[in-house]
Amino acid sequence: MSEPVLFVSGASGQLGRLVLESLLSKGYAGRIIAGTRDPSKLAGLKGVEVRKADFTDKAGLIEALKGV
């Protein structure tokens, strides 16, 4: 069985950051993918995979959600 994967959209916003911090502080055992329009805002964030995810770019969003 593969590990669970969570995708947090809007991860560089206020709520998205809180969700990420909560998951990380509680030791979430699965894989976390953080989606944001501007991945540079999440530079240096440990324990998550950051992907560019823009809801106005259908092809890019499909790519960002691969494996989720």
Biopython code that builds the backbone (N, CA, C, O; Angstrom):
import numpy as np
from Bio.PDB.StructureBuilder import StructureBuilder

atoms = [
    (1, "MET", "N", (0.843, -1.185, 0.000)),
    (1, "MET", "CA", (0.000, 0.000, 0.000)),
    (1, "MET", "C", (0.885, 1.242, 0.000)),
    (1, "MET", "O", (1.889, 1.288, 0.711)),
    (2, "SER", "N", (0.524, 2.239, -0.783)),
    (2, "SER", "CA", (1.326, 3.457, -0.840)),
    (2, "SER", "C", (0.963, 4.405, 0.302)),
    (2, "SER", "O", (-0.112, 4.317, 0.896)),
    (3, "GLU", "N", (1.882, 5.298, 0.582)),
    (3, "GLU", "CA", (1.646, 6.248, 1.674)),
    (3, "GLU", "C", (0.575, 7.267, 1.265)),
    (3, "GLU", "O", (0.413, 7.552, 0.079)),
    (4, "PRO", "N", (-0.153, 7.813, 2.241)),
    (4, "PRO", "CA", (-1.154, 8.822, 1.913)),
    (4, "PRO", "C", (-0.479, 10.107, 1.444)),
    (4, "PRO", "O", (0.626, 10.437, 1.874)),
    (5, "VAL", "N", (-1.164, 10.822, 0.557)),
    (5, "VAL", "CA", (-0.648, 12.077, 0.021)),
    (5, "VAL", "C", (-1.705, 13.155, 0.213)),
    (5, "VAL", "O", (-2.862, 12.969, -0.162)),
    (6, "LEU", "N", (-1.309, 14.278, 0.794)),
    (6, "LEU", "CA", (-2.194, 15.430, 0.947)),
    (6, "LEU", "C", (-1.695, 16.563, 0.071)),
    (6, "LEU", "O", (-0.493, 16.816, -0.007)),
    (7, "PHE", "N", (-2.622, 17.244, -0.588)),
    (7, "PHE", "CA", (-2.293, 18.416, -1.379)),
    (7, "PHE", "C", (-2.941, 19.612, -0.695)),
    (7, "PHE", "O", (-4.160, 19.656, -0.530)),
    (8, "VAL", "N", (-2.126, 20.576, -0.301)),
    (8, "VAL", "CA", (-2.632, 21.790, 0.337)),
    (8, "VAL", "C", (-2.553, 22.902, -0.690)),
    (8, "VAL", "O", (-1.464, 23.356, -1.043)),
    (9, "SER", "N", (-3.715, 23.342, -1.170)),
    (9, "SER", "CA", (-3.723, 24.440, -2.150)),
    (9, "SER", "C", (-3.667, 25.775, -1.404)),
    (9, "SER", "O", (-4.073, 25.865, -0.245)),
    (10, "GLY", "N", (-3.169, 26.789, -2.067)),
    (10, "GLY", "CA", (-3.036, 28.098, -1.428)),
    (10, "GLY", "C", (-2.075, 28.051, -0.257)),
    (10, "GLY", "O", (-2.255, 28.762, 0.732)),
    (11, "ALA", "N", (-1.063, 27.221, -0.368)),
    (11, "ALA", "CA", (-0.174, 26.935, 0.754)),
    (11, "ALA", "C", (0.647, 28.128, 1.230)),
    (11, "ALA", "O", (1.127, 28.127, 2.363)),
    (12, "SER", "N", (0.817, 29.142, 0.391)),
    (12, "SER", "CA", (1.593, 30.303, 0.831)),
    (12, "SER", "C", (0.706, 31.388, 1.431)),
    (12, "SER", "O", (1.206, 32.424, 1.871)),
    (13, "GLY", "N", (-0.599, 31.162, 1.452)),
    (13, "GLY", "CA", (-1.517, 32.111, 2.080)),
    (13, "GLY", "C", (-1.615, 31.883, 3.581)),
    (13, "GLY", "O", (-0.990, 30.966, 4.115)),
    (14, "GLN", "N", (-2.391, 32.707, 4.256)),
    (14, "GLN", "CA", (-2.497, 32.607, 5.716)),
    (14, "GLN", "C", (-3.052, 31.262, 6.166)),
    (14, "GLN", "O", (-2.462, 30.611, 7.028)),
    (15, "LEU", "N", (-4.173, 30.838, 5.600)),
    (15, "LEU", "CA", (-4.772, 29.573, 6.011)),
    (15, "LEU", "C", (-3.911, 28.398, 5.571)),
    (15, "LEU", "O", (-3.712, 27.455, 6.337)),
    (16, "GLY", "N", (-3.405, 28.444, 4.356)),
    (16, "GLY", "CA", (-2.557, 27.364, 3.860)),
    (16, "GLY", "C", (-1.335, 27.147, 4.735)),
    (16, "GLY", "O", (-0.971, 26.010, 5.033)),
    (17, "ARG", "N", (-0.708, 28.226, 5.142)),
    (17, "ARG", "CA", (0.471, 28.130, 6.030)),
    (17, "ARG", "C", (0.105, 27.494, 7.358)),
    (17, "ARG", "O", (0.839, 26.654, 7.878)),
    (18, "LEU", "N", (-1.049, 27.904, 7.909)),
    (18, "LEU", "CA", (-1.491, 27.327, 9.181)),
    (18, "LEU", "C", (-1.732, 25.824, 9.047)),
    (18, "LEU", "O", (-1.381, 25.052, 9.940)),
    (19, "VAL", "N", (-2.327, 25.416, 7.937)),
    (19, "VAL", "CA", (-2.569, 23.992, 7.700)),
    (19, "VAL", "C", (-1.245, 23.237, 7.625)),
    (19, "VAL", "O", (-1.087, 22.188, 8.249)),
    (20, "LEU", "N", (-0.293, 23.776, 6.859)),
    (20, "LEU", "CA", (1.015, 23.125, 6.744)),
    (20, "LEU", "C", (1.703, 23.024, 8.098)),
    (20, "LEU", "O", (2.203, 21.960, 8.463)),
    (21, "GLU", "N", (1.731, 24.113, 8.836)),
    (21, "GLU", "CA", (2.385, 24.124, 10.143)),
    (21, "GLU", "C", (1.733, 23.121, 11.088)),
    (21, "GLU", "O", (2.424, 22.444, 11.849)),
    (22, "SER", "N", (0.417, 23.024, 11.042)),
    (22, "SER", "CA", (-0.293, 22.081, 11.901)),
    (22, "SER", "C", (0.058, 20.639, 11.539)),
    (22, "SER", "O", (0.347, 19.827, 12.418)),
    (23, "LEU", "N", (0.031, 20.324, 10.249)),
    (23, "LEU", "CA", (0.375, 18.967, 9.809)),
    (23, "LEU", "C", (1.798, 18.599, 10.217)),
    (23, "LEU", "O", (2.046, 17.500, 10.713)),
    (24, "LEU", "N", (2.721, 19.520, 10.006)),
    (24, "LEU", "CA", (4.119, 19.250, 10.326)),
    (24, "LEU", "C", (4.345, 19.117, 11.829)),
    (24, "LEU", "O", (5.088, 18.242, 12.272)),
    (25, "SER", "N", (3.706, 19.984, 12.613)),
    (25, "SER", "CA", (3.909, 19.946, 14.069)),
    (25, "SER", "C", (3.297, 18.700, 14.690)),
    (25, "SER", "O", (3.766, 18.226, 15.724)),
    (26, "LYS", "N", (2.254, 18.170, 14.068)),
    (26, "LYS", "CA", (1.616, 16.958, 14.586)),
    (26, "LYS", "C", (2.284, 15.685, 14.054)),
    (26, "LYS", "O", (1.890, 14.574, 14.408)),
    (27, "GLY", "N", (3.303, 15.860, 13.198)),
    (27, "GLY", "CA", (4.054, 14.712, 12.693)),
    (27, "GLY", "C", (3.291, 13.884, 11.684)),
    (27, "GLY", "O", (3.387, 12.657, 11.691)),
    (28, "TYR", "N", (2.533, 14.535, 10.814)),
    (28, "TYR", "CA", (1.793, 13.805, 9.790)),
    (28, "TYR", "C", (2.738, 12.863, 9.066)),
    (28, "TYR", "O", (3.797, 13.277, 8.595)),
    (29, "ALA", "N", (2.356, 11.598, 8.979)),
    (29, "ALA", "CA", (3.257, 10.553, 8.472)),
    (29, "ALA", "C", (3.250, 10.412, 6.952)),
    (29, "ALA", "O", (4.138, 9.766, 6.395)),
    (30, "GLY", "N", (2.283, 10.991, 6.283)),
    (30, "GLY", "CA", (2.206, 10.866, 4.831)),
    (30, "GLY", "C", (3.007, 11.949, 4.131)),
    (30, "GLY", "O", (3.737, 12.720, 4.755)),
    (31, "ARG", "N", (2.852, 11.983, 2.844)),
    (31, "ARG", "CA", (3.533, 12.967, 2.003)),
    (31, "ARG", "C", (2.656, 14.211, 1.876)),
    (31, "ARG", "O", (1.445, 14.105, 1.680)),
    (32, "ILE", "N", (3.262, 15.377, 1.989)),
    (32, "ILE", "CA", (2.540, 16.639, 1.883)),
    (32, "ILE", "C", (3.056, 17.383, 0.658)),
    (32, "ILE", "O", (4.258, 17.596, 0.504)),
    (33, "ILE", "N", (2.129, 17.773, -0.210)),
    (33, "ILE", "CA", (2.463, 18.593, -1.364)),
    (33, "ILE", "C", (1.803, 19.948, -1.167)),
    (33, "ILE", "O", (0.592, 20.033, -0.963)),
    (34, "ALA", "N", (2.599, 21.001, -1.227)),
    (34, "ALA", "CA", (2.111, 22.354, -1.043)),
    (34, "ALA", "C", (1.987, 23.031, -2.400)),
    (34, "ALA", "O", (2.979, 23.206, -3.108)),
    (35, "GLY", "N", (0.773, 23.410, -2.759)),
    (35, "GLY", "CA", (0.529, 24.078, -4.028)),
    (35, "GLY", "C", (0.376, 25.571, -3.843)),
    (35, "GLY", "O", (-0.334, 26.026, -2.947)),
    (36, "THR", "N", (1.044, 26.332, -4.692)),
    (36, "THR", "CA", (0.985, 27.781, -4.610)),
    (36, "THR", "C", (1.278, 28.393, -5.971)),
    (36, "THR", "O", (1.986, 27.802, -6.787)),
    (37, "ARG", "N", (0.732, 29.578, -6.212)),
    (37, "ARG", "CA", (1.024, 30.264, -7.477)),
    (37, "ARG", "C", (2.472, 30.724, -7.531)),
    (37, "ARG", "O", (3.047, 30.845, -8.613)),
    (38, "ASP", "N", (3.067, 30.982, -6.363)),
    (38, "ASP", "CA", (4.437, 31.490, -6.307)),
    (38, "ASP", "C", (5.290, 30.613, -5.383)),
    (38, "ASP", "O", (5.396, 30.890, -4.188)),
    (39, "PRO", "N", (5.894, 29.560, -5.935)),
    (39, "PRO", "CA", (6.683, 28.647, -5.103)),
    (39, "PRO", "C", (7.822, 29.312, -4.332)),
    (39, "PRO", "O", (8.251, 28.781, -3.308)),
    (40, "SER", "N", (8.317, 30.448, -4.789)),
    (40, "SER", "CA", (9.407, 31.118, -4.072)),
    (40, "SER", "C", (8.973, 31.558, -2.669)),
    (40, "SER", "O", (9.815, 31.737, -1.788)),
    (41, "LYS", "N", (7.668, 31.731, -2.461)),
    (41, "LYS", "CA", (7.165, 32.121, -1.138)),
    (41, "LYS", "C", (7.299, 30.992, -0.119)),
    (41, "LYS", "O", (7.203, 31.221, 1.087)),
    (42, "LEU", "N", (7.520, 29.781, -0.605)),
    (42, "LEU", "CA", (7.669, 28.636, 0.287)),
    (42, "LEU", "C", (9.090, 28.083, 0.280)),
    (42, "LEU", "O", (9.333, 26.970, 0.745)),
    (43, "ALA", "N", (10.020, 28.865, -0.248)),
    (43, "ALA", "CA", (11.421, 28.437, -0.287)),
    (43, "ALA", "C", (11.923, 28.175, 1.133)),
    (43, "ALA", "O", (11.674, 28.958, 2.050)),
    (44, "GLY", "N", (12.612, 27.095, 1.288)),
    (44, "GLY", "CA", (13.177, 26.762, 2.589)),
    (44, "GLY", "C", (12.231, 26.005, 3.503)),
    (44, "GLY", "O", (12.619, 25.631, 4.610)),
    (45, "LEU", "N", (11.005, 25.769, 3.070)),
    (45, "LEU", "CA", (10.052, 25.024, 3.886)),
    (45, "LEU", "C", (10.450, 23.554, 3.886)),
    (45, "LEU", "O", (10.552, 22.939, 2.824)),
    (46, "LYS", "N", (10.669, 22.999, 5.044)),
    (46, "LYS", "CA", (11.132, 21.613, 5.182)),
    (46, "LYS", "C", (9.954, 20.667, 5.381)),
    (46, "LYS", "O", (8.963, 21.020, 6.020)),
    (47, "GLY", "N", (10.071, 19.467, 4.830)),
    (47, "GLY", "CA", (9.087, 18.427, 5.075)),
    (47, "GLY", "C", (7.922, 18.389, 4.106)),
    (47, "GLY", "O", (7.003, 17.587, 4.271)),
    (48, "VAL", "N", (7.951, 19.252, 3.094)),
    (48, "VAL", "CA", (6.882, 19.260, 2.097)),
    (48, "VAL", "C", (7.483, 19.394, 0.706)),
    (48, "VAL", "O", (8.592, 19.901, 0.541)),
    (49, "GLU", "N", (6.747, 18.939, -0.277)),
    (49, "GLU", "CA", (7.126, 19.131, -1.672)),
    (49, "GLU", "C", (6.324, 20.322, -2.183)),
    (49, "GLU", "O", (5.097, 20.329, -2.086)),
    (50, "VAL", "N", (6.997, 21.316, -2.721)),
    (50, "VAL", "CA", (6.326, 22.525, -3.211)),
    (50, "VAL", "C", (6.153, 22.430, -4.720)),
    (50, "VAL", "O", (7.095, 22.118, -5.448)),
    (51, "ARG", "N", (4.934, 22.705, -5.179)),
    (51, "ARG", "CA", (4.635, 22.700, -6.608)),
    (51, "ARG", "C", (3.884, 23.968, -6.989)),
    (51, "ARG", "O", (3.088, 24.496, -6.213)),
    (52, "LYS", "N", (4.154, 24.444, -8.201)),
    (52, "LYS", "CA", (3.408, 25.588, -8.735)),
    (52, "LYS", "C", (2.008, 25.101, -9.082)),
    (52, "LYS", "O", (1.845, 24.145, -9.840)),
    (53, "ALA", "N", (0.998, 25.765, -8.522)),
    (53, "ALA", "CA", (-0.397, 25.398, -8.760)),
    (53, "ALA", "C", (-1.225, 26.674, -8.878)),
    (53, "ALA", "O", (-1.423, 27.394, -7.900)),
    (54, "ASP", "N", (-1.697, 26.936, -10.070)),
    (54, "ASP", "CA", (-2.499, 28.133, -10.340)),
    (54, "ASP", "C", (-3.822, 27.671, -10.949)),
    (54, "ASP", "O", (-3.835, 27.038, -12.005)),
    (55, "PHE", "N", (-4.915, 27.983, -10.291)),
    (55, "PHE", "CA", (-6.225, 27.529, -10.753)),
    (55, "PHE", "C", (-6.656, 28.153, -12.072)),
    (55, "PHE", "O", (-7.644, 27.716, -12.663)),
    (56, "THR", "N", (-5.939, 29.161, -12.542)),
    (56, "THR", "CA", (-6.241, 29.750, -13.855)),
    (56, "THR", "C", (-5.458, 29.081, -14.973)),
    (56, "THR", "O", (-5.641, 29.420, -16.142)),
    (57, "ASP", "N", (-4.590, 28.138, -14.633)),
    (57, "ASP", "CA", (-3.766, 27.410, -15.611)),
    (57, "ASP", "C", (-4.121, 25.926, -15.526)),
    (57, "ASP", "O", (-3.528, 25.182, -14.745)),
    (58, "LYS", "N", (-5.095, 25.500, -16.338)),
    (58, "LYS", "CA", (-5.614, 24.136, -16.257)),
    (58, "LYS", "C", (-4.518, 23.091, -16.449)),
    (58, "LYS", "O", (-4.422, 22.150, -15.660)),
    (59, "ALA", "N", (-3.704, 23.238, -17.468)),
    (59, "ALA", "CA", (-2.647, 22.258, -17.729)),
    (59, "ALA", "C", (-1.646, 22.209, -16.571)),
    (59, "ALA", "O", (-1.220, 21.130, -16.159)),
    (60, "GLY", "N", (-1.279, 23.367, -16.057)),
    (60, "GLY", "CA", (-0.344, 23.429, -14.948)),
    (60, "GLY", "C", (-0.915, 22.823, -13.670)),
    (60, "GLY", "O", (-0.198, 22.186, -12.899)),
    (61, "LEU", "N", (-2.212, 23.030, -13.457)),
    (61, "LEU", "CA", (-2.862, 22.472, -12.275)),
    (61, "LEU", "C", (-2.926, 20.946, -12.361)),
    (61, "LEU", "O", (-2.709, 20.247, -11.371)),
    (62, "ILE", "N", (-3.222, 20.450, -13.542)),
    (62, "ILE", "CA", (-3.234, 18.992, -13.738)),
    (62, "ILE", "C", (-1.860, 18.424, -13.411)),
    (62, "ILE", "O", (-1.752, 17.392, -12.749)),
    (63, "GLU", "N", (-0.824, 19.088, -13.869)),
    (63, "GLU", "CA", (0.549, 18.652, -13.605)),
    (63, "GLU", "C", (0.853, 18.700, -12.105)),
    (63, "GLU", "O", (1.467, 17.779, -11.565)),
    (64, "ALA", "N", (0.423, 19.774, -11.435)),
    (64, "ALA", "CA", (0.680, 19.932, -10.004)),
    (64, "ALA", "C", (0.002, 18.849, -9.170)),
    (64, "ALA", "O", (0.496, 18.479, -8.105)),
    (65, "LEU", "N", (-1.125, 18.343, -9.656)),
    (65, "LEU", "CA", (-1.892, 17.353, -8.907)),
    (65, "LEU", "C", (-1.512, 15.899, -9.225)),
    (65, "LEU", "O", (-2.118, 14.971, -8.691)),
    (66, "LYS", "N", (-0.528, 15.705, -10.079)),
    (66, "LYS", "CA", (-0.109, 14.334, -10.401)),
    (66, "LYS", "C", (0.355, 13.614, -9.127)),
    (66, "LYS", "O", (1.148, 14.133, -8.342)),
    (67, "GLY", "N", (-0.167, 12.415, -8.963)),
    (67, "GLY", "CA", (0.217, 11.603, -7.827)),
    (67, "GLY", "C", (-0.574, 11.856, -6.563)),
    (67, "GLY", "O", (-0.304, 11.254, -5.523)),
    (68, "VAL", "N", (-1.546, 12.741, -6.647)),
    (68, "VAL", "CA", (-2.351, 13.063, -5.465)),
    (68, "VAL", "C", (-3.626, 12.258, -5.508)),
    (68, "VAL", "O", (-4.458, 12.370, -4.607)),
]
sb = StructureBuilder()
sb.init_structure("model")
sb.init_model(0)
sb.init_chain("A")
sb.init_seg("    ")
for serial, (resi, resn, name, xyz) in enumerate(atoms, 1):
    if name == "N":
        sb.init_residue(resn, " ", resi, " ")
    sb.init_atom(name, np.array(xyz, "f"), 0.0, 1.0, " ", f" {name:<3s}", serial, name[0])
structure = sb.get_structure()
